[in-house]
Amino acid sequence: MNHVYHITFCIASSQITFENAADVISEKLMSIKNFIKEKIDNSSNSTQNEINKEVKCFFFKEFGPSESVENISIDSNEFTEFLKVKISSNPELKNEYAFDDLEIRASLIIDNDAIFEEDIWKYDFLDLSKMLESRLQIYGYYSDYSDTIYQGYYDNGDYDTGMIAIQEEVYEGSESDYLKSENPDSFPQDAIFELSTYNL
């Protein structure tokens, strides 16, 4: 069964300029996809039939927090060109500080049967934050919880203030209801976790 893992992260301003932004964003997203794909292929949970299972990655067409769920596959032939047009048509990105807090939103579609859930949440996403040299915020699936929405924070290869998971306390309603009530502006809307949003 495929599940959506929604990721937000920032690219260090020292790595990105108005001129190279499209290429840097494209490279970062491809490196995320390839990193997770390699982790899955090397997982002890992978059988020979599961090796080489595809990981899909989609970029959201609006930078930063947004109500929009419009997305584009990073494997699309038009992806880098789309980014170049998007960036060149946004004069605000010419500001020398524009990329300081530019948030990138993407979703990974992963076959959950090909991974150990605990591994991907405890180790793989942690390693991914180290590889990206960035703080990751991830929403996705974890079967140990009553809800399919789970939140983790990872910071440059370290746990961030211990918030890898929802504290194991009893809340009224579901975990996602609690998170949405705590941070409603940044919590992804439900459609982001529906495969139909990605034309799958």
Buried (B, 14 or more C-beta within 10 A) or exposed (E): EBBBBBBBBBBEBEBBBBEEBBEBBBBBBBEBBEBBBEBBBEBEEBEEEBEEBEBBBBBBBEBEEEEEBEBBBBEEEEBBEBBBEBBBEEEEBEEEEBBEEBBBBBBBBBBBBBBBBEBBBBEBBBBBBBBBEBBBBBBBBBEEBEBBBBBBBBBBBEBBEEBBBBEEEEEEEBBBEBBBEEEEEBBBEEEBBEEEBBEE
